[in-house]
Every structure is written in structure tokens, then in C-alpha cells.
Amino acid sequence: MLTGKQKRYLKAQAHGMRPIFQIGKEGLTGQWFKQVINALDKRELLKVNVLQGSLINTKDAGTYIANHSEITVVQVIGHVLVLYRKSEHVQNRNFSVELQKIVQIKE
């Protein structure tokens, strides 16, 4: 679970990012989840755009993703989700290292 300061940091980092995934009329499939998890292992933080023709709205998509995976939904704004997941590969841990520093400063 992320603290408020950690979420604020991730939102700031995601601000300049462009969405690299889309949720379309097929919704959230197993293949879509695999691709997102692979991307999160490399990036840790990404944006997802929910298309207007999608059968699922943005809020429901965020709730489903959070409940059915280890992915944290940092922010839902408009048709865009900001997703975070700590990378399994140490060399790809950029944001998680900074999040750990934020927690240590608090203590």
C-alpha cells in the first residue's frame, strides 16, 4: 500500500508520460494483463488510456485491475489510469527505490 506522499511522487512522475496501453471494446483480457505486467517490469510506472468505445468505464477498470492483480492504481483521471508495480528485476527499479527513500525520510 502506498502512502499519500508516495502517490504524490508517482503522480508527478507520470504527469509528462503518454499512455502506452489502451483498453478498447474487448476490455481487460488475459493477454492484455500479461503485456501490462511485462511493461511494468521494465518501467514500474505507466499510463493506460480507456477508449470511449470500451464496454468498461475508467473507474471500473481501475477497480478491476487493483482487485485482480498486484498492480496499484495510483490515479484515475478522465479516461486515463496511472498504474504502478514494483519491478521484479533489480536493475529496473527506478521508482521503487525513490518510494523507499520517501518512506525512510518519514521514519
SELODO-548384 format. One record per residue: x, y, z of N, C-alpha, C in turn; residue in three letters. Coordinates in steps of 0.1 Angstrom, whole numbers, plus 5000, padded with zeros to 4 digits. Each point is the difference from the previous one (the first is absolute). Layout:
REM residues N
<n.x = X n.y = Y n.z = Z ca.x = X ca.y = Y ca.z = Z c.x = X c.y = Y c.z = Z residuo = ALA>
...
//
This chain:
REM residues 107
<n.x = 5008 n.y = 4988 n.z = 5000 ca.x = 4992 ca.y = 5012 ca.z = 5000 c.x = 5009 c.y = 5012 c.z = 5000 residuo = MET>
<n.x = 4997 n.y = 5010 n.z = 4992 ca.x = 5007 ca.y = 5012 ca.z = 4998 c.x = 4995 c.y = 5011 c.z = 5010 residuo = LEU>
<n.x = 5009 n.y = 5008 n.z = 5005 ca.x = 4996 ca.y = 5011 ca.z = 5008 c.x = 4996 c.y = 5012 c.z = 4991 residuo = THR>
<n.x = 4995 n.y = 5010 n.z = 5006 ca.x = 4996 ca.y = 5012 ca.z = 4992 c.x = 5012 c.y = 5007 c.z = 4994 residuo = GLY>
<n.x = 5011 n.y = 5000 n.z = 5007 ca.x = 5012 ca.y = 5007 ca.z = 4994 c.x = 5005 c.y = 4991 c.z = 4988 residuo = LYS>
<n.x = 5000 n.y = 4987 n.z = 5002 ca.x = 5004 ca.y = 4992 ca.z = 4989 c.x = 4991 c.y = 5001 c.z = 4988 residuo = GLN>
<n.x = 4987 n.y = 5001 n.z = 5002 ca.x = 4991 ca.y = 5002 ca.z = 4988 c.x = 5002 c.y = 5013 c.z = 4994 residuo = LYS>
<n.x = 5003 n.y = 5010 n.z = 5008 ca.x = 5002 ca.y = 5014 ca.z = 4994 c.x = 5013 c.y = 5000 c.z = 4992 residuo = ARG>
<n.x = 5010 n.y = 4993 n.z = 5004 ca.x = 5013 ca.y = 4999 ca.z = 4993 c.x = 4997 c.y = 4993 c.z = 4986 residuo = TYR>
<n.x = 4993 n.y = 4988 n.z = 5001 ca.x = 4997 ca.y = 4993 ca.z = 4987 c.x = 4991 c.y = 5008 c.z = 4991 residuo = LEU>
<n.x = 4990 n.y = 5007 n.z = 5005 ca.x = 4992 ca.y = 5009 ca.z = 4991 c.x = 5009 c.y = 5010 c.z = 4993 residuo = LYS>
<n.x = 5009 n.y = 5006 n.z = 5008 ca.x = 5009 ca.y = 5010 ca.z = 4994 c.x = 5008 c.y = 4994 c.z = 4989 residuo = ALA>
<n.x = 5005 n.y = 4988 n.z = 5002 ca.x = 5009 ca.y = 4994 ca.z = 4990 c.x = 4992 c.y = 4996 c.z = 4988 residuo = GLN>
<n.x = 4987 n.y = 4996 n.z = 5002 ca.x = 4992 ca.y = 4996 ca.z = 4989 c.x = 4994 c.y = 5011 c.z = 4992 residuo = ALA>
<n.x = 5001 n.y = 5012 n.z = 5005 ca.x = 4994 ca.y = 5012 ca.z = 4993 c.x = 5004 c.y = 5002 c.z = 4986 residuo = HIS>
<n.x = 5013 n.y = 4998 n.z = 4997 ca.x = 5005 ca.y = 5002 ca.z = 4987 c.x = 5000 c.y = 4988 c.z = 4991 residuo = GLY>
<n.x = 4995 n.y = 4989 n.z = 5005 ca.x = 5000 ca.y = 4988 ca.z = 4992 c.x = 4988 c.y = 5000 c.z = 4991 residuo = MET>
<n.x = 5001 n.y = 4992 n.z = 4989 ca.x = 4989 ca.y = 4998 ca.z = 4991 c.x = 4995 c.y = 4986 c.z = 5003 residuo = ARG>
<n.x = 4986 n.y = 4997 n.z = 4998 ca.x = 4995 ca.y = 4987 ca.z = 5002 c.x = 5006 c.y = 4990 c.z = 4990 residuo = PRO>
<n.x = 5005 n.y = 4989 n.z = 5004 ca.x = 5006 ca.y = 4990 ca.z = 4991 c.x = 4991 c.y = 4988 c.z = 4998 residuo = ILE>
<n.x = 4989 n.y = 4999 n.z = 5008 ca.x = 4990 ca.y = 4989 ca.z = 4998 c.x = 4986 c.y = 5006 c.z = 4999 residuo = PHE>
<n.x = 4992 n.y = 4992 n.z = 4993 ca.x = 4986 ca.y = 5004 ca.z = 4999 c.x = 4991 c.y = 4989 c.z = 5004 residuo = GLN>
<n.x = 4988 n.y = 5003 n.z = 5005 ca.x = 4990 ca.y = 4991 ca.z = 5003 c.x = 4989 c.y = 5003 c.z = 4990 residuo = ILE>
<n.x = 4997 n.y = 4990 n.z = 4991 ca.x = 4990 ca.y = 5002 ca.z = 4989 c.x = 4987 c.y = 4993 c.z = 5003 residuo = GLY>
<n.x = 4994 n.y = 4996 n.z = 4989 ca.x = 4987 ca.y = 4994 ca.z = 5001 c.x = 5001 c.y = 4985 c.z = 5005 residuo = LYS>
<n.x = 5011 n.y = 4994 n.z = 4999 ca.x = 5002 ca.y = 4987 ca.z = 5005 c.x = 5002 c.y = 5000 c.z = 5015 residuo = GLU>
<n.x = 5003 n.y = 5011 n.z = 5006 ca.x = 5001 ca.y = 5001 ca.z = 5015 c.x = 5014 c.y = 4995 c.z = 5005 residuo = GLY>
<n.x = 5000 n.y = 4995 n.z = 5012 ca.x = 5012 ca.y = 4995 ca.z = 5006 c.x = 5001 c.y = 4985 c.z = 4998 residuo = LEU>
<n.x = 5009 n.y = 4996 n.z = 4991 ca.x = 5002 ca.y = 4986 ca.z = 4997 c.x = 5012 c.y = 4995 c.z = 5007 residuo = THR>
<n.x = 5002 n.y = 4987 n.z = 5001 ca.x = 5012 ca.y = 4994 ca.z = 5006 c.x = 5013 c.y = 5004 c.z = 4992 residuo = GLY>
<n.x = 4999 n.y = 5001 n.z = 4987 ca.x = 5012 ca.y = 5004 ca.z = 4992 c.x = 5003 c.y = 5014 c.z = 5003 residuo = GLN>
<n.x = 4990 n.y = 5009 n.z = 5002 ca.x = 5002 ca.y = 5014 ca.z = 5003 c.x = 5008 c.y = 5001 c.z = 5014 residuo = TRP>
<n.x = 4995 n.y = 4992 n.z = 5010 ca.x = 5007 ca.y = 5000 ca.z = 5013 c.x = 5014 c.y = 4996 c.z = 4999 residuo = PHE>
<n.x = 5003 n.y = 4989 n.z = 4992 ca.x = 5014 ca.y = 4996 ca.z = 4998 c.x = 5009 c.y = 5011 c.z = 4994 residuo = LYS>
<n.x = 4995 n.y = 5007 n.z = 4990 ca.x = 5008 ca.y = 5010 ca.z = 4994 c.x = 5002 c.y = 5012 c.z = 5010 residuo = GLN>
<n.x = 4990 n.y = 5003 n.z = 5008 ca.x = 5002 ca.y = 5011 ca.z = 5009 c.x = 5009 c.y = 4996 c.z = 5011 residuo = VAL>
<n.x = 5000 n.y = 4988 n.z = 5005 ca.x = 5009 ca.y = 4996 ca.z = 5010 c.x = 5014 c.y = 5000 c.z = 4995 residuo = ILE>
<n.x = 5002 n.y = 4995 n.z = 4988 ca.x = 5014 ca.y = 5000 ca.z = 4994 c.x = 5005 c.y = 5015 c.z = 4998 residuo = ASN>
<n.x = 4991 n.y = 5009 n.z = 4996 ca.x = 5004 ca.y = 5014 ca.z = 4999 c.x = 5003 c.y = 5006 c.z = 5014 residuo = ALA>
<n.x = 4992 n.y = 4996 n.z = 5010 ca.x = 5003 ca.y = 5005 ca.z = 5013 c.x = 5013 c.y = 4995 c.z = 5006 residuo = LEU>
<n.x = 5004 n.y = 4988 n.z = 4996 ca.x = 5012 ca.y = 4994 ca.z = 5005 c.x = 5012 c.y = 5008 c.z = 4994 residuo = ASP>
<n.x = 4998 n.y = 5006 n.z = 4989 ca.x = 5011 ca.y = 5009 ca.z = 4994 c.x = 4999 c.y = 5014 c.z = 5004 residuo = LYS>
<n.x = 4988 n.y = 5005 n.z = 5003 ca.x = 4998 ca.y = 5015 ca.z = 5002 c.x = 4996 c.y = 5003 c.z = 5015 residuo = ARG>
<n.x = 4992 n.y = 4991 n.z = 5006 ca.x = 4994 ca.y = 5002 ca.z = 5013 c.x = 4988 c.y = 5010 c.z = 5000 residuo = GLU>
<n.x = 5000 n.y = 5009 n.z = 4991 ca.x = 4989 ca.y = 5010 ca.z = 5000 c.x = 4996 c.y = 5003 c.z = 4986 residuo = LEU>
<n.x = 4987 n.y = 4999 n.z = 4997 ca.x = 4995 ca.y = 5003 ca.z = 4987 c.x = 4986 c.y = 5005 c.z = 5000 residuo = LEU>
<n.x = 4996 n.y = 5005 n.z = 4989 ca.x = 4986 ca.y = 5005 ca.z = 4998 c.x = 4992 c.y = 4992 c.z = 4990 residuo = LYS>
<n.x = 4987 n.y = 4998 n.z = 5003 ca.x = 4991 ca.y = 4992 ca.z = 4992 c.x = 4989 c.y = 5009 c.z = 4996 residuo = VAL>
<n.x = 4996 n.y = 5001 n.z = 4987 ca.x = 4989 ca.y = 5007 ca.z = 4995 c.x = 4988 c.y = 4991 c.z = 4998 residuo = ASN>
<n.x = 4988 n.y = 5004 n.z = 5005 ca.x = 4988 ca.y = 4992 ca.z = 4998 c.x = 4993 c.y = 5007 c.z = 4989 residuo = VAL>
<n.x = 4998 n.y = 4993 n.z = 4989 ca.x = 4993 ca.y = 5006 ca.z = 4988 c.x = 4985 c.y = 5002 c.z = 5003 residuo = LEU>
<n.x = 4994 n.y = 5009 n.z = 4993 ca.x = 4986 ca.y = 5003 ca.z = 5001 c.x = 4991 c.y = 4988 c.z = 4996 residuo = GLN>
<n.x = 5005 n.y = 4992 n.z = 4991 ca.x = 4992 ca.y = 4989 ca.z = 4995 c.x = 5001 c.y = 4988 c.z = 5009 residuo = GLY>
<n.x = 5007 n.y = 5001 n.z = 5011 ca.x = 5003 ca.y = 4989 ca.z = 5009 c.x = 4987 c.y = 4996 c.z = 5008 residuo = SER>
<n.x = 4998 n.y = 4988 n.z = 5003 ca.x = 4988 ca.y = 4995 ca.z = 5007 c.x = 5001 c.y = 5003 c.z = 5015 residuo = LEU>
<n.x = 5012 n.y = 5003 n.z = 5005 ca.x = 5003 ca.y = 5003 ca.z = 5014 c.x = 5004 c.y = 5014 c.z = 5002 residuo = ILE>
<n.x = 4995 n.y = 5007 n.z = 5010 ca.x = 5005 ca.y = 5014 ca.z = 5002 c.x = 5013 c.y = 5000 c.z = 5008 residuo = ASN>
<n.x = 5006 n.y = 5011 n.z = 5001 ca.x = 5013 ca.y = 5002 ca.z = 5006 c.x = 5001 c.y = 4996 c.z = 5014 residuo = THR>
<n.x = 4990 n.y = 5004 n.z = 5008 ca.x = 5000 ca.y = 4997 ca.z = 5014 c.x = 4998 c.y = 4985 c.z = 5003 residuo = LYS>
<n.x = 4991 n.y = 4993 n.z = 4992 ca.x = 4999 ca.y = 4986 ca.z = 5002 c.x = 5012 c.y = 4992 c.z = 4995 residuo = ASP>
<n.x = 5007 n.y = 5005 n.z = 4990 ca.x = 5012 ca.y = 4994 ca.z = 4995 c.x = 5011 c.y = 5001 c.z = 5011 residuo = ALA>
<n.x = 5001 n.y = 5011 n.z = 5006 ca.x = 5010 ca.y = 5002 ca.z = 5011 c.x = 4997 c.y = 4991 c.z = 5012 residuo = GLY>
<n.x = 4987 n.y = 4999 n.z = 5004 ca.x = 4996 ca.y = 4991 ca.z = 5011 c.x = 5003 c.y = 4985 c.z = 4996 residuo = THR>
<n.x = 4997 n.y = 4996 n.z = 4988 ca.x = 5003 ca.y = 4986 ca.z = 4996 c.x = 5015 c.y = 4997 c.z = 5000 residuo = TYR>
<n.x = 5008 n.y = 5009 n.z = 4994 ca.x = 5014 ca.y = 4998 ca.z = 5000 c.x = 5006 c.y = 4999 c.z = 5014 residuo = ILE>
<n.x = 4996 n.y = 5009 n.z = 5009 ca.x = 5005 ca.y = 4999 ca.z = 5014 c.x = 4996 c.y = 4988 c.z = 5007 residuo = ALA>
<n.x = 4988 n.y = 4995 n.z = 4998 ca.x = 4995 ca.y = 4988 ca.z = 5007 c.x = 5005 c.y = 4987 c.z = 4994 residuo = ASN>
<n.x = 5003 n.y = 4999 n.z = 4987 ca.x = 5004 ca.y = 4988 ca.z = 4994 c.x = 5015 c.y = 4999 c.z = 4996 residuo = HIS>
<n.x = 5008 n.y = 5008 n.z = 5006 ca.x = 5014 ca.y = 5000 ca.z = 4997 c.x = 5008 c.y = 5007 c.z = 5011 residuo = SER>
<n.x = 5013 n.y = 4999 n.z = 4999 ca.x = 5009 ca.y = 5007 ca.z = 5010 c.x = 5003 c.y = 5014 c.z = 4995 residuo = GLU>
<n.x = 4993 n.y = 5005 n.z = 4991 ca.x = 5002 ca.y = 5014 ca.z = 4994 c.x = 4992 c.y = 5010 c.z = 5009 residuo = ILE>
<n.x = 5007 n.y = 5011 n.z = 5003 ca.x = 4994 ca.y = 5011 ca.z = 5008 c.x = 4995 c.y = 5011 c.z = 4990 residuo = THR>
<n.x = 4988 n.y = 5003 n.z = 5002 ca.x = 4994 ca.y = 5011 ca.z = 4992 c.x = 5003 c.y = 5013 c.z = 5008 residuo = VAL>
<n.x = 5009 n.y = 5008 n.z = 4994 ca.x = 5005 ca.y = 5012 ca.z = 5007 c.x = 4990 c.y = 5011 c.z = 4998 residuo = VAL>
<n.x = 4994 n.y = 5002 n.z = 4988 ca.x = 4991 ca.y = 5011 ca.z = 4997 c.x = 4991 c.y = 4996 c.z = 4989 residuo = GLN>
<n.x = 4987 n.y = 5004 n.z = 5001 ca.x = 4990 ca.y = 4999 ca.z = 4989 c.x = 4996 c.y = 5015 c.z = 4997 residuo = VAL>
<n.x = 5003 n.y = 5004 n.z = 4988 ca.x = 4996 ca.y = 5014 ca.z = 4997 c.x = 4995 c.y = 5000 c.z = 4985 residuo = ILE>
<n.x = 4988 n.y = 5004 n.z = 4998 ca.x = 4994 ca.y = 4999 ca.z = 4987 c.x = 4999 c.y = 4986 c.z = 4995 residuo = GLY>
<n.x = 5006 n.y = 4998 n.z = 4988 ca.x = 5000 ca.y = 4987 ca.z = 4994 c.x = 5014 c.y = 4993 c.z = 5002 residuo = HIS>
<n.x = 5008 n.y = 5005 n.z = 5009 ca.x = 5013 ca.y = 4995 ca.z = 5002 c.x = 5003 c.y = 4994 c.z = 5014 residuo = VAL>
<n.x = 5006 n.y = 4989 n.z = 5000 ca.x = 5004 ca.y = 4993 ca.z = 5013 c.x = 5016 c.y = 5001 c.z = 5001 residuo = LEU>
<n.x = 5005 n.y = 5003 n.z = 5012 ca.x = 5014 ca.y = 4999 ca.z = 5002 c.x = 5002 c.y = 4988 c.z = 5009 residuo = VAL>
<n.x = 5008 n.y = 4991 n.z = 4995 ca.x = 5003 ca.y = 4987 ca.z = 5007 c.x = 5014 c.y = 4999 c.z = 5004 residuo = LEU>
<n.x = 5002 n.y = 4993 n.z = 5012 ca.x = 5013 ca.y = 4998 ca.z = 5006 c.x = 5002 c.y = 4986 c.z = 5004 residuo = TYR>
<n.x = 5011 n.y = 4994 n.z = 4998 ca.x = 5003 ca.y = 4987 ca.z = 5006 c.x = 5015 c.y = 4999 c.z = 5001 residuo = ARG>
<n.x = 5005 n.y = 4995 n.z = 5012 ca.x = 5014 ca.y = 4999 ca.z = 5002 c.x = 5006 c.y = 4989 c.z = 4991 residuo = LYS>
<n.x = 5011 n.y = 5004 n.z = 4994 ca.x = 5006 ca.y = 4990 ca.z = 4990 c.x = 5006 c.y = 4989 c.z = 5007 residuo = SER>
<n.x = 5000 n.y = 4988 n.z = 4994 ca.x = 5006 ca.y = 4988 ca.z = 5005 c.x = 5015 c.y = 5000 c.z = 4998 residuo = GLU>
<n.x = 5004 n.y = 5008 n.z = 4990 ca.x = 5014 ca.y = 5001 ca.z = 4996 c.x = 5007 c.y = 5012 c.z = 5007 residuo = HIS>
<n.x = 5010 n.y = 4998 n.z = 5008 ca.x = 5007 ca.y = 5011 ca.z = 5007 c.x = 5004 c.y = 5011 c.z = 4992 residuo = VAL>
<n.x = 5006 n.y = 4997 n.z = 4988 ca.x = 5005 ca.y = 5011 ca.z = 4991 c.x = 4989 c.y = 5009 c.z = 4995 residuo = GLN>
<n.x = 4988 n.y = 4996 n.z = 5000 ca.x = 4989 ca.y = 5008 ca.z = 4995 c.x = 4993 c.y = 5008 c.z = 5011 residuo = ASN>
<n.x = 5004 n.y = 4999 n.z = 5012 ca.x = 4994 ca.y = 5006 ca.z = 5012 c.x = 5004 c.y = 5015 c.z = 5001 residuo = ARG>
<n.x = 4994 n.y = 5009 n.z = 4993 ca.x = 5003 ca.y = 5014 ca.z = 5001 c.x = 4990 c.y = 5007 c.z = 5010 residuo = ASN>
<n.x = 4987 n.y = 4998 n.z = 4997 ca.x = 4990 ca.y = 5007 ca.z = 5009 c.x = 4999 c.y = 4994 c.z = 5013 residuo = PHE>
<n.x = 5002 n.y = 4986 n.z = 5001 ca.x = 4998 ca.y = 4994 ca.z = 5013 c.x = 5012 c.y = 5004 c.z = 5010 residuo = SER>
<n.x = 5012 n.y = 5002 n.z = 4994 ca.x = 5011 ca.y = 5005 ca.z = 5009 c.x = 4996 c.y = 5014 c.z = 5006 residuo = VAL>
<n.x = 4995 n.y = 5008 n.z = 4991 ca.x = 4996 ca.y = 5014 ca.z = 5005 c.x = 4988 c.y = 4999 c.z = 5010 residuo = GLU>
<n.x = 4991 n.y = 4991 n.z = 4998 ca.x = 4989 ca.y = 4998 ca.z = 5009 c.x = 5005 c.y = 4995 c.z = 5014 residuo = LEU>
<n.x = 5010 n.y = 4992 n.z = 5000 ca.x = 5006 ca.y = 4995 ca.z = 5012 c.x = 5007 c.y = 5011 c.z = 5008 residuo = GLN>
<n.x = 5006 n.y = 5009 n.z = 4992 ca.x = 5007 ca.y = 5012 ca.z = 5007 c.x = 4989 c.y = 5009 c.z = 5006 residuo = LYS>
<n.x = 4989 n.y = 5001 n.z = 4994 ca.x = 4989 ca.y = 5009 ca.z = 5006 c.x = 4995 c.y = 4994 c.z = 5013 residuo = ILE>
<n.x = 4999 n.y = 4987 n.z = 5001 ca.x = 4996 ca.y = 4993 ca.z = 5012 c.x = 5010 c.y = 5002 c.z = 5011 residuo = VAL>
<n.x = 5013 n.y = 4998 n.z = 4996 ca.x = 5011 ca.y = 5002 ca.z = 5010 c.x = 5001 c.y = 5014 c.z = 5006 residuo = GLN>
<n.x = 4997 n.y = 5010 n.z = 4991 ca.x = 5000 ca.y = 5014 ca.z = 5005 c.x = 4989 c.y = 5002 c.z = 5010 residuo = ILE>
<n.x = 4989 n.y = 4993 n.z = 4998 ca.x = 4989 ca.y = 5002 ca.z = 5009 c.x = 5003 c.y = 4994 c.z = 5014 residuo = LYS>
<n.x = 5007 n.y = 4989 n.z = 5001 ca.x = 5004 ca.y = 4994 ca.z = 5012 c.x = 5010 c.y = 5008 c.z = 5007 residuo = GLU>
//
